[in-house]
Each structure stands twice: as C-alpha cells, then as structure tokens.
C-alpha cells in the first residue's frame, strides 16, 4: 500500500519538536498487515486551489505500478488568509476527490483544526464544506475543528507554540499534533486502511 498525504504545513508536522506530526503518530499506532509506503507531500501555505492543481501529477508519479494507492487530503487553514470563499473550497475539494475516484484512488479527508490566528467562523465554514463533500460521496471525513475548539490541552498548545505560517497562523506543537492523531485514529482510520490498532 502507498498512502500519499497532500496538504500544507500540517502534513509536514511543522512545529513538532519530535518531527512526527500527526501522520507519524497515526502510523506508529497502526498494525498494518504489510508495511506501507507513506509519502507526505506538503507545500507550506498551500490553498485548496493550489492543491487542486498539483496533487494529481505528484500522486500519479508515486503510484505507478502500485494497485493499492490511497490519498489523504489534509485541509489546513490557508484558504482563510488566501480569501477563498467556502464555496470555492468546497468546489476545490470536490474536484480533487472526484478526480481521484476516476483513478480508483480511495480518499480520506482530514478537516482544518482550530488554529490560532485564523478566523474561526471561516474555519467552521471550511469544515462544514469538507464534511458535505465527503458525506455526498461516502468518503471518510475526520473532523478536527469541533472536538478541539474547546479542548484545554489544544488551547494550551496553541498558546505555547512558536511555529507560525507566513500568514501569521499558529501551528501546533507536540501536544497539538498528538490530539489531531488521536482524532484521526478514532474516526474511521483503521477501517479505511484495513489495519488494526498497534498494541
């Protein structure tokens, strides 16, 4: 299995002193029948518009000859400072997952977390738009915004973080990425990859 993960700084784990991000933590807690190849394809500050233009070439390049290629689309907060409307984000995500479906690449979408410095109302709109796209297509959607908005440990991590995007949005630290990983693991991850929890 090859799992390509596309998105912005959150995919790269920027700000995590351990360098694991949420992806490394999720993989470490998963007992795969065969060890997969995980490819994080992050572009800092990337909006969903930019992502919709580049993901296919990158994923196809890395999936040639491998019948079990999967795609995780991690939607960050870059659409907020980019000024993209919720409708535009919805269309961009729909185009990505629909094109992946034509290539028979199963998708999973991880929604934006409540990053400090990003307009919270706009983020809620983005999260709802992502959920709607996935629900209509029966694609697993991992919501991170709602569960983390009032989470004390998340708030503390945001306040203590030193990592920021060029737009001034605060990125998680070690605790924040661990919380995102926990949400991914408990919202359909194991079923999507056909694996068991790591003992």
ABEGO torsion letter per residue (X at the ends): XBBBBBEBAAAAGBGBAAGAEAAAAAAAABBBABBBBBBBBBBBGBBAAAAAAAAAAAAAAAABGBABBBBBBBBBAAAAAAGBBAAAAAAAAAAAAAAAAAAGBBBBBBBBBBBBGBBAAAAAAAAAAAAAAAAAAGBBBBBAAAAAAABAAAAAAAAABABBBAAGBBBBBAAAAAAAAAAAAAAGAAAAAGBBBBX
